[in-house]
């Protein structure tokens, strides 16, 4: 699935051969979408003769055959969202139907008959049906799935009802991405070892498969992730990530072989057909696109699929370096991008959103924009990030706005000492949760000369009350003593950028803070983008925000320290 820039950015399902360019399967008049659990995901699945998908209102499920227009086969109520689509062996469609107070797993027939298989007052995800046995995930409404979730089995045959049994998971164990494998075994990712690794449930016993000190799955902000698949010869293809670099591995018994060695970032969507694995991958010089790896050949690189989307950047991109700085809290890793002249100059420290996100080693146009204007850019894998295990991910709990700020400042100070950055031109920026980090960095003494906060969270407590139910536990568990961003505490110039149509964070809160700051100093700036969403996904909004940000930094550098 990809957005279509020729039709206002609507999302369409694409099909591509190994040689020809991709073509759209769905019409721009019926966009694909959905907001199950606020962030959507799992919005389409391909069957033998039907493509099933969720409409962008989230309330309708469509079936699209080889001929004719899509047919609406299921419709939910006003507060209902569909997602997590999956097919059973008999082509029966499964879906999660989420509501404000309860979730359901339903089956949908070709004629549109909807049957409720499971209902829960918690959250549900990843229905997988095999031989009448339904496997699915469940977690409580006061938890996030990457903190505590359960994998359950239930008898889904008509006329049968039985209590579901828990296979794995607890308040201290996250279980994600279940999948029925060869021989009727049930596979899933679990962090019971401290890392999200692949496990198998067979004959009543759970065993680890291919243990590695890396996370093999990301935090499931969206549905539909599948970070592994099975080959026709009995092997398993899976991804690993250390928070920066991704790898694709073929595991066959005790033998492990690296695939797609030319890719450095791989999204959590692995499709295996026979002895070919397809992934969405990227490199520091190429944007994300579809690649295929031949599992029977000697170790080597993946090849691009189709004829589009594989062109490198229009200029020579210097690959970033993976760096480590030691602090009193341990080793801290970050990506460092340098400009071509490699002389000391301005530095931009970027705090990623999430904060359960990572720092993927891939082409990022925002980073390249600043590098092309002479900035070095450091992307910090601060405490709370994913890819470095459960303990590191949870280390930010109760310390949001403190530990993340400390880590960003540690990297900035190190780069000033090492001569990469000039001390009076060090800036920090972040979006969403990273915007909160940037604003809190502006509220304490440190190395930064200015801060940009885009689509930022201003007051975590108020934000917790306003976000959808799925996200409320995340806001609650992160909250620490830093609290709301208060204008009287801000010590450096701040630029606040927000889209007026943001449904995830409050533009009103951001602009109120901007007005309060403007009353104290003309050094502070604001930019409200009419119609802009949380991600500023519209190209015009993105360009305006980047131009405003770099102009803001230049004004500070021209004025010099106050």
C-alpha positions in Angstrom: 0.0 0.0 0.0 1.3 3.5 -0.7 0.0 7.0 -0.9 -0.8 8.4 -4.4 0.6 11.9 -4.9 -1.5 12.3 -8.1 -4.7 11.9 -6.2 -4.2 14.0 -3.1 -2.2 11.4 -1.2 -4.9 8.8 -0.9 -3.7 5.4 0.1 -4.0 2.7 -2.6 -3.1 -1.0 -2.7 -0.4 -1.6 -5.3 0.7 -4.7 -7.3 4.1 -5.1 -8.9 5.8 -7.8 -10.9 9.5 -8.5 -10.7 10.3 -6.3 -13.8 7.4 -3.9 -14.5 6.3 -0.8 -12.6 3.8 -1.1 -9.9 0.1 -0.5 -10.6 -2.8 0.5 -8.4 -5.3 -2.2 -7.6 -7.8 0.0 -5.8 -9.4 3.1 -7.1 -8.6 6.6 -5.7 -12.4 7.0 -5.2 -12.3 4.3 -2.5 -9.2 5.0 -0.4 -7.8 2.4 1.9 -7.4 3.4 5.6 -8.8 3.0 9.1 -7.9 4.0 12.6 -8.3 0.9 14.7 -6.7 1.6 18.1 -6.0 5.2 16.8 -3.1 4.3 14.5 -4.7 1.7 12.2 -2.9 -1.1 10.5 -3.7 -4.5 9.0 -6.0 -2.7 6.5 -5.8 -5.1 3.6 -5.2 -8.8 2.9 -4.9 -10.6 -0.4 -6.9 -13.8 -1.0 -6.8 -16.2 -4.0 -9.4 -14.3 -5.9 -10.3 -11.3 -3.7 -8.5 -8.4 -2.2 -10.1 -7.4 1.1 -9.6 -3.9 2.5 -10.8 -1.3 5.0 -12.1 2.0 3.7 -10.5 5.2 5.0 -13.4 5.9 7.3 -12.5 2.7 9.1 -16.1 1.6 9.4 -16.4 -0.4 6.1 -14.8 -3.6 4.8 -14.7 -4.1 1.0 -14.1 -7.1 -1.2 -12.5 -6.5 -4.6 -12.6 -9.3 -7.2 -10.8 -9.6 -10.5 -13.6 -7.8 -12.3 -16.0 -5.1 -11.2 -15.9 -2.4 -8.5 -15.3 -3.1 -4.8 -18.2 -4.4 -2.8 -18.9 -3.3 0.7 -19.3 -6.5 2.8 -19.4 -5.2 6.3 -20.3 -1.9 7.9 -19.7 -0.9 11.5 -21.3 1.8 13.7 -20.3 5.4 14.2 -17.7 4.6 16.8 -16.4 1.3 15.3 -13.2 0.8 13.5 -12.1 -2.3 11.5 -8.5 -3.5 11.1 -6.1 -6.4 11.6 -7.5 -8.2 8.6 -6.4 -11.8 8.1 -7.5 -14.9 6.1 -8.2 -18.3 7.4 -7.4 -21.4 5.4 -10.8 -21.5 3.8 -10.5 -17.8 2.7 -12.8 -16.7 5.5 -12.0 -13.1 6.4 -11.1 -12.3 10.0 -11.0 -8.8 11.4 -10.8 -6.9 14.7 -13.8 -4.6 15.2 -12.8 -2.1 17.8 -15.0 0.2 19.8 -14.7 2.8 22.6 -15.2 0.3 25.4 -14.7 -3.2 23.9 -13.1 -5.0 21.0 -14.4 -8.0 19.0 -12.8 -10.5 16.6 -15.3 -11.2 13.8 -15.4 -13.4 10.8 -16.9 -12.0 7.5 -18.3 -14.3 4.8 -18.3 -13.4 1.1 -22.0 -12.7 1.4 -21.4 -10.2 4.3 -22.5 -12.4 7.2 -20.6 -11.2 10.3 -20.1 -13.6 13.2 -18.5 -12.5 16.5 -15.8 -15.0 17.6 -14.4 -13.2 20.6 -15.5 -10.2 22.6 -13.3 -8.5 25.2 -13.4 -5.4 27.4 -9.6 -5.1 26.6 -7.9 -4.7 23.3 -7.7 -7.5 20.7 -5.3 -8.0 17.8 -3.8 -10.5 15.3 -6.6 -13.1 14.8 -5.1 -16.3 13.3 -7.5 -19.3 12.6 -6.2 -22.7 11.8 -8.2 -26.0 12.0 -11.0 -24.4 14.0 -8.5 -23.0 16.6 -8.3 -19.3 16.9 -5.1 -17.7 18.1 -5.2 -14.0 19.0 -3.7 -11.3 21.2 -5.3 -9.5 24.1 -4.2 -6.8 26.6 -5.8 -4.7 29.3 -7.0 -1.2 28.7 -4.5 0.1 31.3 -1.5 -1.5 29.4 0.4 -1.0 26.2 0.9 -4.2 24.1 4.7 -3.9 24.3 4.6 -3.8 28.1 2.1 -6.7 28.8 -0.1 -8.8 26.5 -1.4 -12.3 26.2 -1.6 -14.9 23.4 -4.7 -17.0 23.7 -6.3 -20.0 21.9 -10.0 -20.6 21.6 -12.3 -23.1 19.8 -13.9 -21.0 17.0 -16.0 -23.8 15.4 -19.7 -22.9 15.0 -21.7 -24.1 17.9 -18.7 -24.6 20.1 -17.8 -22.3 23.0 -15.0 -22.8 25.5 -12.9 -20.6 27.7 -9.8 -19.3 25.9 -6.5 -20.6 27.2 -3.4 -18.4 27.7 -0.3 -19.7 25.8 2.1 -17.0 26.7 2.2 -13.4 28.0 1.7 -11.6 31.3 1.9 -8.1 32.8 5.7 -8.5 32.5 5.8 -10.2 29.1 4.9 -8.8 25.7 3.7 -11.1 23.0 3.2 -10.0 19.5 2.8 -11.3 15.9 1.3 -14.8 16.3 1.4 -16.9 13.2 0.5 -20.6 12.5 3.5 -22.3 11.0 4.3 -25.6 9.4 2.9 -28.7 11.2 0.3 -26.8 13.1 2.9 -25.1 15.4 2.1 -21.6 16.7 4.9 -19.0 16.4 5.0 -15.6 18.1 7.4 -12.9 19.3 8.0 -12.6 23.0 10.3 -10.5 25.2 10.4 -13.0 28.0 14.2 -13.2 27.6 14.5 -9.4 27.6 14.5 -9.2 23.8 11.6 -9.5 21.4 12.6 -12.9 19.9 10.8 -15.6 18.0 9.2 -18.5 20.0 7.2 -21.6 19.1 4.3 -23.3 20.9 4.2 -27.0 20.1 2.8 -29.9 22.1 2.0 -27.7 25.0 5.5 -26.3 25.3 6.9 -22.9 24.5 10.5 -22.8 23.2 12.7 -20.0 21.9 13.7 -20.0 18.2 16.9 -18.2 17.0 17.7 -16.3 20.2 19.6 -13.1 19.5 20.4 -10.0 21.6 18.3 -7.8 19.3 14.6 -7.1 18.9 13.0 -9.0 16.1 9.9 -6.9 16.1 9.0 -3.3 16.8 6.6 -1.8 19.3 3.2 -2.5 17.7 1.9 1.0 17.3 0.0 -0.3 14.2 -1.6 -3.6 13.4 -0.6 -5.9 10.6 3.1 -6.1 11.4 4.7 -9.4 10.4 8.4 -9.6 10.9 8.9 -13.2 9.8 7.7 -15.9 7.4 8.2 -19.5 6.5 10.0 -20.9 3.5 8.8 -23.9 1.5 11.8 -25.9 2.6 11.1 -25.4 6.4 13.3 -22.4 7.1 12.2 -19.1 8.7 13.0 -15.6 7.4 13.0 -12.9 10.1 14.2 -9.4 10.8 16.4 -8.2 13.6 17.1 -4.7 14.8 19.6 -3.1 17.2 17.7 0.2 17.1 19.7 1.5 14.2 20.5 -1.2 11.7 18.1 -3.9 10.5 19.1 -7.3 9.2 17.2 -10.1 7.4 18.1 -13.6 8.5 17.3 -17.0 7.2 17.1 -19.5 10.0 17.2 -23.2 9.1 17.7 -25.4 12.2 20.9 -24.3 13.8 22.1 -22.5 10.6 21.7 -18.8 10.3 22.4 -16.9 7.1 22.2 -13.1 6.5 20.0 -12.1 3.5 19.7 -8.7 1.8 23.1 -7.5 3.0 22.7 -4.4 0.9 19.8 -3.1 2.9 20.2 -1.3 6.2 16.6 -0.7 7.2 13.7 -3.1 6.8 10.1 -2.4 7.8 8.1 -5.0 9.7 6.4 -6.5 6.7 8.0 -9.8 5.5 6.3 -11.8 2.8 7.7 -15.2 1.8 6.6 -17.1 -1.3 8.4 -20.4 -1.9 12.1 -19.5 -1.7 11.8 -15.8 -2.2 11.4 -13.2 0.5 10.0 -9.7 -0.2 10.5 -6.8 2.1 10.2 -3.0 2.2 13.8 -1.9 2.6 16.0 1.1 2.3 19.6 2.3 2.6 21.3 5.6 3.6 21.1 6.7 -0.1 17.9 5.1 -1.2 14.3 5.6 0.0 12.1 2.7 1.1 10.9 0.5 -1.7 10.1 -3.2 -2.3 13.0 -5.7 -2.6 13.2 -9.4 -3.1 15.8 -11.8 -1.8 16.5 -15.3 -3.3 16.7 -17.7 -0.4 18.5 -20.4 -2.5 21.4 -18.3 -3.7 24.6 -17.6 -1.9 24.6 -14.8 0.7 24.2 -11.5 -1.0 22.0 -8.6 -1.7 18.4 -8.2 -2.4 17.2 -7.0 -5.8 14.6 -4.3 -6.5 11.1 -5.3 -7.4 9.4 -3.4 -10.2 10.8 -0.4 -12.1 10.0 2.5 -9.9 11.0 3.8 -6.5 14.6 2.6 -6.6 16.4 5.7 -7.8 19.1 7.0 -5.4 19.1 10.5 -4.1 19.8 13.2 -6.7 23.1 14.1 -5.1 25.9 12.2 -3.4 24.8 11.3 0.1 27.5 10.8 2.6 26.6 7.7 4.7 26.1 8.5 8.4 28.3 6.8 11.0 27.0 4.9 14.0 28.6 6.4 17.0 28.7 5.7 20.7 29.3 8.0 23.7 29.7 6.7 27.2 27.7 8.5 29.9 27.3 7.8 33.6 24.2 5.8 32.6 26.0 3.5 30.1 26.7 3.5 26.4 24.6 5.8 24.3 24.3 5.3 20.5 23.4 7.7 17.8 23.6 8.3 14.1 25.9 11.1 13.0 25.4 12.8 9.6 28.2 15.2 8.5 28.2 17.8 5.7 30.6 17.3 2.8 33.2 19.8 4.1 33.3 18.0 7.5 34.3 21.2 9.2 33.0 22.3 12.7 29.7 24.0 12.2 26.1 24.1 13.3 24.6 20.9 14.8 21.0 19.7 14.9 20.2 17.0 17.5 17.0 15.2 16.5 14.8 13.5 19.2 12.7 10.9 17.5 9.0 10.6 18.2 7.3 7.8 20.0 9.3 7.7 22.3 9.2 4.0 21.6 10.8 4.5 18.2 14.2 3.8 16.8 16.8 5.5 14.6 16.7 3.6 11.3 19.7 3.7 9.1 18.0 4.9 5.9 17.6 7.9 3.7 15.7 10.6 5.5 14.9 13.7 3.5 14.5 16.0 6.5 18.0 15.1 7.7 19.4 15.6 4.2 17.8 19.0 4.0 19.8 20.2 7.0 23.0 18.4 5.9 22.7 20.1 2.5 22.7 23.4 4.3 25.9 22.8 6.2 24.5 21.2 9.4 25.7 18.1 11.1 22.7 16.1 12.3 22.8 13.6 15.3 19.8 11.3 15.7 19.9 9.9 19.3 18.8 6.5 20.4 17.8 7.8 23.8 16.6 5.8 26.7 13.0 4.5 25.9 13.8 3.7 22.3 13.2 0.3 20.8 15.6 -2.2 19.4 17.7 -2.5 22.6 15.5 -4.8 24.6 12.7 -4.5 27.2 14.8 -3.0 30.0 16.1 -0.1 27.8 12.7 0.5 26.4 11.1 0.8 29.8 13.9 2.8 31.4 12.0 6.0 30.4 9.0 5.1 32.4 8.4 7.8 35.0 11.2 9.9 33.6 9.9 11.4 30.4 11.3 14.8 29.8 14.3 14.0 31.9 16.3 11.0 30.7 15.6 11.6 27.0 16.7 15.3 27.5 19.8 14.1 29.3 20.8 11.7 26.5 20.3 14.3 23.8 22.4 16.8 25.7 25.1 14.2 26.3 25.5 13.6 22.6 25.5 17.4 21.8 28.1 18.1 24.5 30.3 15.3 23.2 30.1 16.6 19.6 31.1 20.1 20.8 34.1 18.7 22.7 35.1 16.6 19.8 35.1 19.5 17.3 32.1 18.4 15.2 29.9 21.3 16.4 30.5 24.9 17.3 29.3 25.7 20.8 27.1 28.6 19.9 25.2 26.8 17.1 23.7 23.7 18.7 20.0 23.1 18.2 17.5 20.4 19.1 14.3 19.4 17.3 11.6 16.8 17.7 8.1 16.0 16.6 5.2 14.7 18.7 6.8 13.1 21.8 10.1 14.2 20.5 8.7 17.8 20.4 8.1 17.5 24.1 11.7 16.3 24.6 12.9 19.4 22.6 10.8 21.8 24.7 11.9 20.3 28.0 15.5 20.6 26.7 14.7 24.3 26.3 13.7 24.6 29.9 17.1 23.7 31.5 20.7 24.7 31.2 22.5 22.9 28.5 24.3 23.0 25.2 21.4 24.1 23.0 21.0 27.5 21.4 17.5 27.0 20.2 14.7 24.3 20.0 12.1 23.4 17.4 9.0 21.5 18.5 6.7 20.2 15.7 3.2 18.7 16.5 4.5 18.7 20.1 2.9 17.4 23.3 2.8 20.4 25.7 1.2 19.0 28.8 1.4 15.2 29.3 -1.4 15.1 31.9 -3.9 17.0 29.7 -2.7 15.0 26.7 -3.4 11.7 28.5 -7.0 12.8 29.1 -7.5 13.7 25.4 -5.8 10.8 23.5 -7.7 7.7 22.4 -8.0 4.9 24.9 -5.3 2.8 23.3 -2.6 5.4 24.1 -3.7 6.5 27.5 -1.6 3.9 29.4 1.5 5.0 27.5 1.0 8.6 28.5 0.4 7.6 32.1 3.4 5.3 32.5 5.9 7.7 30.9 4.8 10.8 33.0 7.5 12.0 35.3 8.3 15.1 37.4 9.1 17.2 34.3 5.4 17.8 33.8 3.9 20.5 31.5 6.1 22.9 29.6 5.8 26.2 31.3 6.7 29.4 29.5 8.5 30.9 32.5 11.0 28.0 32.5 12.0 28.3 28.8 15.6 29.5 28.6 16.4 29.6 24.9 14.5 30.6 21.7 11.8 28.2 20.7 10.0 27.6 17.3 6.6 25.9 17.6 5.1 24.4 14.4 1.7 22.7 14.4 -0.9 21.7 11.9 -4.4 23.0 12.5 -6.0 19.6 11.7 -3.8 17.6 14.1 -6.0 15.0 15.8 -3.2 13.4 18.0 -1.7 16.5 19.7 -3.3 19.8 20.4 -2.6 22.7 18.1 -4.5 24.9 20.6 -2.0 24.0 23.4 1.0 24.7 21.1 -0.3 28.0 19.9 -1.2 29.1 23.4 2.3 28.4 24.6 3.7 30.2 21.5 1.6 33.3 22.4 2.8 33.2 26.0 6.4 32.9 24.8 6.0 35.7 22.3 4.9 38.0 25.1 8.3 37.5 26.8 10.7 37.7 23.8 10.6 38.2 20.1 13.2 35.4 19.8 10.4 32.8 19.9 8.6 31.9 16.7 5.4 30.1 15.7 4.0 28.6 12.6 0.4 27.3 12.4 -0.2 25.3 9.1 -3.8 25.4 8.1 -5.1 22.0 7.4 -1.8 20.3 8.4 -2.1 16.9 10.1 0.0 15.5 12.9 2.7 14.3 10.5 2.7 17.3 8.2 2.3 14.8 5.4 1.2 17.3 2.8 4.3 18.4 0.8 3.4 22.1 1.1 3.2 21.9 4.9 6.4 19.9 5.1 8.3 22.5 2.9 6.9 25.4 4.9 8.0 23.9 8.2 11.5 23.1 7.0 12.0 26.6 5.6 10.7 28.1 8.8 13.0 25.9 10.9 16.2 26.6 9.1 15.4 30.4 9.0 14.9 30.2 12.8 18.3 28.7 13.3 20.0 31.2 11.0 18.5 34.1 12.9 19.9 32.7 16.1 23.4 32.2 14.6 23.4 35.6 13.0 22.4 37.3 16.3 24.9 35.3 18.3 24.7 34.3 21.9 22.6 36.6 24.1 
